[in-house]
Amino acid sequence: QVQLAESGGGLVQAGGSTRLSCVVSGRTASTFAMGWFCQAPGKEREFVGAISWVGTATLYQDSVKGRFTISRDNAKNTVYLQMNSLKPEDTAVYYCAASMTWGTREFMGFERRYTYWGQGTQVTVSS
């Protein structure tokens, strides 16, 4: 059974940084392309970015491009979301998700591309 477990986040000041981790268990992480999504209070879950199976390609939503970086260490079955220059509007629950496919940013931005989901971790950015 595949499971995803996010960690990291918490309370961060605006302009600060934090790193989220997502550990994949039950199957080798390199089996999946991995995505990150976020859901702010009262809003729908939205795409943050994604990384291909061995990390040779990444995709980002425009709002985080240049501030967030997705990476992976398949030897550790772990995917990371490095979040820099955080803004209060980045406050959300962040989810990692695993996909058996890969495509354009628009393609990977749909939740239905992803088979497995973590339970999410809260990031709160104070002003």
N, C-alpha and C positions, 0 to 999 in steps of 0.2 A: 504494500500500500504506500503510495507516494504521499509524503507530507512536506509541507513548507512551513518554516518557522521564522518569523521576523523578530529582530531585536534591535535595540538602539533607540534613538529618538529621545523623547522627553521634552523638557522645557529648555528652550534656547533663546537667547536675546537676538533681536534683529541685527543683522550683519554678521552673525556668528555662523558656525558650522557644526554639522553633526554627520555621522555615518550610520546608515542602516545596513544590517546584514540579513541575509535570507539563506537559511540552511535547508538544503534539499536532502530528504531521506527516503529510503525505499527504492530508489533507482539512482543510477549515476547522473549527476547534474548535467553532464555534457549531452545527455539525451534530449535536453530541452533548450529551446530559446527561452529567455526569461524576460518578463516585463515587470514594470513597477507602475502602480496606479495609486491615486489618492482620492479621498472623499472628505471634503470639507463639510462642516455642519450645515444641514439644509440643502446640500447640493448633491448632484449625482456623482458617482465615481467616474474619474477621468484618467486618461492615459498620461503617464509621466515620461516613460521611455522604455526602451527594450535593448537587449543585447543578444547577439546570435550565439550559436552553440559553443563556439570556442573563443568568442569575444572579438572576432575580427571586424564586426560591424556593430554599430550602435545607432539608435534612433532617439530623438528627444522632441518633446513638445516645445513649441516656441517659447513658452513662458519660463522654461527652466534652462534653455540652451545657454551654455556659457557659465552657468552656475552649478548645475548638477552633473555628476559623472557616474555612469554605470560601469562596473567592472565585474570580473568573475575570477574565481580560483577554483577550477574544476577538481584539482587535487584535494581541495577541502570541501567540495560540494557546496560552495558558498558563492552567492552573488551579493554585490555591494551597491549601495546608492550613497555616494558622497554628495552632501548638500552644503554648498557654500553660499555666502552672501544672502542668508535667509531673510525673508520678508514676512511680516505678519500674515499676509495672504497665503503663505505656504502652509499655514496651520491646517492640519488634516490628519486623518488616519491613512497610513501608507501600507499598501498591500503589495506583496510580490506574487507573481503568477507564472506558471510554466506552460509553455506552448510546444506542440509538436511541429510547428510550421514557422515560416519566416517570410517576410515580405516588406512592402513599403511601410512608411510611418502610418499612413492611413489604414493599411491592411492590419498592422499589428496594434492599432489603437482600439480595435473592437474587442470587447470582453470575450466574445464567443470564440476567439482564436485560442483561448487559454483553457486548458483542461483542469489544472490544479491551482488552488489558491491558498495563501496563508490567511491567518486570522487578523492580521493587521497590527500595526504599532502606531501609537499616537506621537505626532510631532506638534508641539505648540511653540509658536514664535511670538515672544513678547516684544512690544514696541518700546 
